[in-house]
Amino acid sequence: MKNYLDFEKEIKALEQEVDGLKSPFGSEGISEVDTDKIKNTQQEINKRLEEIYSNLNSWQRTQVARHEDRPKANFYIKKIFSQFTLLSGDRYFGDDKSVIAGFGLIDNKSVLIIGQEKGEDLNSRIERNFGMMRPEGYRKCIRLMKLADRFQIPVISFIDTPGAYPGIGAEQRGQASAIANSIECCMSLTVPNISIIIGEGGSGGAIALASSNKVIMLENSIYSVISPEGCASILWRDPSKSLQAAEAMKLTAKDLLKLKIIDEVIPEPLGGAHRDPEAIAADIKFSIIKNLKNFENFSKEEVYDHRKSKFLQIGRDQGFSKSSSLKDGGLSYRESSLNKLKYQIIKNKYIYGGLGLIVIVSLIAFLS
């Protein structure tokens, strides 16, 4: 049974009509199937889907990202990778079912695969804790990322979580430090790491695994420091203002690519990834292979510096470059000429203002 979102009511009616037309059993018994009408109705469905999905607002994209039928990490792992070997446990407390991790092959190359898994039905969602990882989940990922780094195996992460689990047990076991250590581990890797946001990329729960050389988003996925409902509750004390919050937060793939928070957007099939999971899985596989090939000739230091520079560039016009003057071989900030000029004008605004006033007075005197 298909699930439909609020703005898909017209699509639901048309698809139900198509299902009825495909049935050979009419009100008067067995009848001939009207193939021409089915074809025309299907064309109308495609037209309406294109109109709706080309004009989605940020809140509607959030709903698509959370769609019940949207492919999850487990689906992509099975479709994209071969010889996947599941590894469990953090060697401290236990195993976290909300994250799937292990080694596998893509294009005959070994990779470490980490996938935040929400679950497919009610029972699996409860078992997976709706994709909300606990400290042991992050510690499991840290353990495996360090193992991959030791053997120079690239890391691929599938991000899909509303956020880290905020329960008292998780806090008692060090949720905050587990997230911080996971971010630190991601940033310190000397192997390429690629993160694909396939649904929700929520808060520190997502950033803990998405501090990568390449951050890729599906077209209708979201990535933000807090959910729109949470943001609306804090700013307006009104969760119903989720639309305003979603628009203000710039959480869609298009907005984040423009802000250079992410590196690539993978277009989804017409109507969202859940309408053609096989096609989107093939596109993700192509993107992973392409990005891994880009890092083939990178040394360990170049991979590390690429990631470091990428995050230092966020919010900067020119970013950071290698500095030969720094003893530690770090990165120095390279400021644009326009920014330097603006800074000088602001710094000496009274002097320039006075000079400007003198020039204006002199011109008036000369003209009179």
C-alpha positions in Angstrom: 0.0 0.0 0.0 1.4 3.4 -1.1 1.7 6.3 1.3 0.9 9.8 0.1 1.8 13.2 1.5 -0.7 16.0 2.0 0.2 17.8 -1.3 -0.1 14.5 -3.3 -3.9 14.1 -2.9 -4.5 14.7 -6.6 -1.8 12.1 -7.5 -3.4 9.6 -5.1 -6.8 10.0 -6.9 -5.2 9.6 -10.3 -3.2 6.5 -9.3 -6.3 4.9 -7.8 -8.1 5.6 -11.1 -5.2 3.8 -13.0 -5.4 0.8 -10.6 -9.1 0.6 -11.3 -8.6 0.8 -15.1 -6.0 -2.0 -14.9 -8.5 -4.4 -13.3 -10.4 -6.5 -15.8 -13.3 -6.9 -13.4 -15.8 -4.1 -14.0 -19.2 -3.6 -12.4 -20.7 -5.9 -15.1 -18.1 -8.7 -14.7 -15.0 -9.3 -16.9 -14.5 -6.4 -19.3 -11.8 -5.1 -21.7 -9.0 -3.0 -20.3 -8.9 0.5 -21.8 -5.2 0.8 -22.5 -5.5 4.2 -24.1 -7.2 5.7 -21.1 -4.5 4.1 -18.8 -1.8 5.7 -20.9 -3.4 9.1 -20.9 -4.0 9.0 -17.1 -0.4 7.9 -16.5 0.8 10.9 -18.6 -1.4 13.1 -16.5 0.1 11.7 -13.3 3.7 12.4 -14.6 2.7 15.9 -15.6 1.2 16.6 -12.2 4.2 15.1 -10.4 6.6 17.3 -12.4 4.5 20.4 -11.6 4.3 19.6 -7.9 7.9 18.4 -7.3 9.5 21.3 -9.3 7.8 23.8 -6.9 8.2 22.2 -3.5 8.9 24.5 -0.6 11.4 23.7 2.2 8.8 22.2 4.5 7.4 20.0 1.7 10.9 18.7 0.9 11.3 17.9 4.6 8.2 15.8 4.4 9.6 14.0 1.3 12.9 13.4 3.1 10.9 11.7 5.9 8.6 9.8 3.6 7.7 6.4 5.0 8.5 4.6 1.7 11.8 6.3 1.1 14.7 3.9 0.6 16.8 3.4 3.7 20.5 2.7 4.2 20.0 -1.0 4.4 18.5 -1.0 0.9 21.3 1.0 -0.6 24.0 -1.2 1.1 22.4 -4.3 -0.5 22.1 -2.7 -4.0 25.4 -0.9 -4.2 27.9 -3.1 -2.4 28.9 -6.7 -2.7 30.3 -9.1 -0.2 29.2 -6.9 2.7 30.4 -8.2 6.1 28.5 -6.8 9.1 30.6 -5.9 12.1 29.0 -5.2 15.5 29.8 -3.8 19.0 31.8 -0.9 20.4 33.9 -3.1 22.7 32.7 -1.1 25.7 28.9 -1.5 26.2 27.1 -3.2 23.4 25.9 -2.9 19.8 23.6 -0.2 18.4 21.1 -1.4 15.9 20.4 2.1 14.6 23.7 2.0 12.6 24.8 -0.7 10.2 28.5 -0.9 9.7 30.9 -3.3 7.9 33.3 -3.8 5.0 32.3 -4.5 1.4 33.3 -4.1 -2.2 32.3 -1.4 -4.8 33.8 -1.6 -8.2 36.1 -4.4 -6.8 37.5 -1.9 -4.2 37.3 -2.5 -0.4 35.4 0.2 1.5 34.0 0.7 5.0 30.3 1.2 4.9 28.4 3.0 7.7 24.6 3.5 7.4 22.2 5.1 9.8 19.1 2.9 9.5 15.5 3.9 10.5 13.8 0.6 9.8 11.1 -0.4 7.3 8.1 -1.2 9.5 7.0 -0.5 13.1 8.9 -3.5 14.7 12.2 -2.7 12.8 11.8 1.0 13.6 11.6 0.3 17.3 14.6 -2.1 17.1 16.5 0.5 15.1 15.4 3.3 17.5 14.1 5.3 14.4 17.7 5.9 13.3 18.7 7.8 16.5 22.1 6.5 17.4 23.3 6.0 21.0 26.9 6.5 22.3 27.8 2.8 21.6 26.8 3.4 17.9 29.2 6.3 17.5 32.0 4.3 19.3 31.4 1.4 17.0 31.8 3.7 14.0 35.0 5.2 15.5 36.4 1.8 16.1 35.8 0.8 12.5 36.9 4.1 11.0 40.3 3.7 12.8 40.5 0.2 11.5 39.8 1.4 7.9 42.4 4.2 8.3 45.0 1.7 9.5 44.5 -0.4 6.3 43.9 2.6 4.0 40.3 1.7 3.2 38.0 4.5 2.1 34.9 5.2 4.2 31.3 5.6 2.8 28.6 6.9 5.1 24.8 7.0 4.6 23.2 9.7 6.7 19.6 9.4 7.7 18.7 10.4 11.2 16.5 13.0 13.0 19.4 13.4 15.5 21.3 11.5 18.1 19.2 9.8 20.8 18.5 12.2 23.7 17.5 9.6 26.3 18.8 9.6 29.8 20.7 6.3 29.3 22.5 7.7 26.3 23.5 10.9 28.2 24.7 8.8 31.1 26.9 6.8 28.8 28.5 10.0 27.3 26.5 10.9 24.2 28.1 14.4 23.8 31.7 13.1 24.0 30.9 10.2 21.7 29.6 12.6 19.0 32.6 14.9 19.5 35.0 12.0 19.2 33.3 10.8 16.1 33.6 14.2 14.4 37.3 14.3 15.5 37.9 10.8 14.1 36.2 11.7 10.7 38.3 14.8 10.4 41.6 13.1 11.3 41.3 10.2 8.7 44.0 9.9 6.1 41.7 8.0 3.7 38.9 9.5 1.6 35.5 9.6 3.4 32.3 10.3 1.5 28.9 10.9 3.1 25.6 10.7 1.3 22.6 12.3 3.0 19.7 10.0 1.8 16.9 11.4 4.0 17.2 13.5 7.1 20.6 14.9 8.2 19.7 16.1 11.7 21.8 17.9 14.2 25.1 16.5 15.7 23.8 13.0 15.1 24.4 13.5 11.3 27.5 15.8 11.6 29.2 13.1 13.6 29.5 10.9 10.5 29.2 13.6 7.8 32.5 15.5 8.5 33.8 14.2 5.2 35.9 15.0 2.1 32.7 14.9 0.1 29.2 15.6 1.4 26.6 14.6 -1.1 22.8 15.0 -0.8 19.9 13.5 -2.6 17.7 16.2 -4.2 14.9 15.9 -1.6 16.9 15.3 1.5 17.6 17.8 4.3 20.6 18.7 6.4 20.3 21.0 9.4 21.4 21.7 13.0 17.9 21.1 14.3 14.5 20.0 13.0 12.1 22.7 11.6 9.6 21.9 14.4 12.4 22.3 17.1 13.5 25.5 15.5 9.9 26.9 15.5 9.4 25.9 19.1 12.5 27.8 20.2 12.2 30.9 18.1 8.4 31.4 17.9 7.2 29.1 20.8 4.9 27.6 18.1 5.7 24.3 16.4 3.1 25.1 13.7 5.5 27.6 12.2 7.6 24.8 10.8 7.3 26.2 7.2 8.8 29.6 8.2 11.5 27.8 10.2 12.3 25.4 7.3 12.6 28.4 4.9 14.8 30.4 7.2 17.1 27.4 8.0 18.2 26.8 4.4 18.1 23.1 4.9 17.5 21.9 1.3 20.1 20.5 -1.0 19.8 23.4 -3.4 20.4 26.0 -0.6 23.3 24.1 1.0 25.0 23.7 -2.4 24.8 27.4 -3.0 26.3 28.0 0.5 29.0 25.4 -0.2 28.1 23.4 2.8 27.8 20.3 0.6 29.6 19.3 -2.6 27.1 17.6 -4.8 23.4 17.1 -5.3 22.1 13.8 -6.9 18.8 14.4 -8.7 15.9 12.1 -7.7 13.5 10.3 -10.0 10.2 12.1 -10.8 8.1 12.1 -7.6 11.0 11.3 -5.2 13.5 8.5 -4.6 10.7 6.2 -3.2 9.1 6.0 -6.7 12.1 4.5 -8.3 14.6 3.1 -5.7 16.6 1.1 -8.3 17.3 4.2 -10.3 18.5 6.3 -7.4 20.6 3.4 -6.1 22.4 3.3 -9.5 22.9 7.1 -9.4 24.4 6.9 -5.9 26.7 4.1 -6.9 28.0 6.1 -9.9 28.6 9.1 -7.7 30.6 7.1 -5.1 32.8 5.5 -7.7 33.4 8.9 -9.4 34.4 10.6 -6.2 36.6 7.7 -5.1 38.5 7.9 -8.4 39.1 11.6 -7.8 41.1 10.7 -4.7 43.1 7.8 -6.2 46.3 9.8 -6.7 46.0 11.7 -3.4 48.6 11.0 -0.7 47.5 10.6 3.0 48.5 14.3 3.7 46.6 15.6 0.7 43.5 13.7 1.7 43.7 15.1 5.2 44.4 18.7 3.9 41.6 18.5 1.4 39.1 17.8 4.2 40.5 20.4 6.5 40.6 23.1 3.8 37.0 22.2 2.8 35.6 22.9 6.2 37.7 26.0 6.8 36.4 27.4 3.5 32.8 27.3 4.7 31.6 30.9 5.1 34.8 32.4 3.6 35.2 34.1 0.2 38.6 32.7 -0.7 39.2 30.2 2.0 42.5 28.9 3.3 45.6 27.9 1.4 48.8 26.2 2.2 51.2 28.5 4.0 55.0 28.1 3.6 55.6 30.6 6.4 54.0 28.4 9.0 56.4 26.0 10.7 53.7 23.4 11.2 52.8 23.5 7.5 49.3 24.5 8.4 46.8 26.7 6.5 46.7 30.5 6.3 43.7 32.6 5.5 43.7 34.2 2.0 41.4 37.2 2.0 40.0 38.8 -1.2 41.1 42.3 -2.3 37.6 43.5 -2.1 37.3 42.4 1.5 40.6 44.1 2.3 39.4 47.3 0.8 36.1 47.1 2.7 37.9 46.4 5.9 40.2 49.5 5.4 37.2 51.8 4.7 35.3 50.6 7.8 38.5 50.9 9.9 39.2 54.4 8.8 35.6 55.6 8.1 36.0 58.9 10.0 39.1 59.8 8.1 37.6 58.9 4.7 34.3 60.7 5.8 36.2 63.8 6.6 38.1 63.8 3.3 34.9 63.2 1.4 33.3 66.2 3.2 36.3 68.4 2.3 36.1 67.4 -1.3 32.3 68.1 -1.5 32.8 71.6 0.2 35.7 72.4 -2.2 33.5 71.4 -5.2 30.6 73.6 -4.0 33.0 76.5 -3.5 34.6 76.0 -6.9 31.2 75.8 -8.7 29.8 78.9 -7.0 
